[in-house]
Amino acid sequence: MDDLVTERLVLHPLNVLEAERVAAAEPADGDRWAPGYPADGDMVGARRYLTTCAITGDPQPFGPYEIRRREDGYAIGGLGFHGAPDENLTVTIGYGLIPSEHGRGYASEALRELLRFARTSGITRVQGDTDHENTASQRVMTAVGMRLVSEDEQLKYYGIVWADGRQAG
């Protein structure tokens, strides 16, 4: 699977060996990790991916991606799918950046590219959620076209739906 590339970022799909290193927070020689990476969310996502691989096989391209800055190649966060699409071609996403990279538009840029990839891959619906207090994440999802669809006592749920599952013109 190829990297997804944006103006400032590279979204690198993790393989099993890379995910094992992220899950254990133990970089190998050659890994370029910014201070603070991986964060708890990155480790949780890597573990989810490894469990999925063990039970049902590798879901890539619908697995985790490492967010790297193009300028220096350092990993600054992660995003990705929580697994393969369901029977309705729906996927769930998650994302996060290390605190030192907040406020630079990286999360919106990365999520916008992941949504583009999902749509061109035939996905018809993407969903995500966030804590009520996480207004930054709510702004990111809104900025990329996701809309608030429901909420409960703990979370706000966002989604985007494409009727045809394909990228427009």
LINKA-V794698 format. One record per residue. N is the residue number from 1. OMEGA is omega in whole degrees, -180 to 180 (999 if undefined). Layout:
BEGIN
n | omega
N | OMEGA
N | OMEGA
END
This chain:
BEGIN
n | omega
1 | -179
2 | 172
3 | 169
4 | -173
5 | 175
6 | -179
7 | -175
8 | -171
9 | 168
10 | 175
11 | -174
12 | 179
13 | -179
14 | 169
15 | -175
16 | -179
17 | 178
18 | 180
19 | 177
20 | 179
21 | 179
22 | -179
23 | -180
24 | -176
25 | -179
26 | -179
27 | 173
28 | 174
29 | -180
30 | 176
31 | 179
32 | -178
33 | 174
34 | 177
35 | -179
36 | 177
37 | -2
38 | 174
39 | -179
40 | -180
41 | 177
42 | -180
43 | 178
44 | 179
45 | 178
46 | 179
47 | 178
48 | 179
49 | -179
50 | 177
51 | 178
52 | 179
53 | -178
54 | -175
55 | -173
56 | -178
57 | -177
58 | -179
59 | -177
60 | 19
61 | -177
62 | 178
63 | -177
64 | 176
65 | 174
66 | 177
67 | 180
68 | 174
69 | 178
70 | -173
71 | -177
72 | 177
73 | -178
74 | 174
75 | -178
76 | -180
77 | -180
78 | 173
79 | 178
80 | -178
81 | 178
82 | 178
83 | -179
84 | 178
85 | 175
86 | -177
87 | 178
88 | -178
89 | 177
90 | 175
91 | 175
92 | -178
93 | 173
94 | -178
95 | 176
96 | 178
97 | 172
98 | -174
99 | -178
100 | -178
101 | 178
102 | 173
103 | -179
104 | -180
105 | -179
106 | -178
107 | 179
108 | -180
109 | -179
110 | -178
111 | 177
112 | 179
113 | 179
114 | 177
115 | 177
116 | 179
117 | 180
118 | -178
119 | -180
120 | 177
121 | 176
122 | 177
123 | -180
124 | -179
125 | 174
126 | 179
127 | 178
128 | 179
129 | 180
130 | 174
131 | 178
132 | -176
133 | -175
134 | -178
135 | 178
136 | 179
137 | 177
138 | 178
139 | 179
140 | -178
141 | 177
142 | -178
143 | -178
144 | 175
145 | 177
146 | -178
147 | 175
148 | -179
149 | 176
150 | 175
151 | 174
152 | -176
153 | -176
154 | -169
155 | 168
156 | -177
157 | -179
158 | 178
159 | 173
160 | -177
161 | 173
162 | -177
163 | -174
164 | -180
165 | -178
166 | 178
167 | 176
168 | 178
169 | 999
END
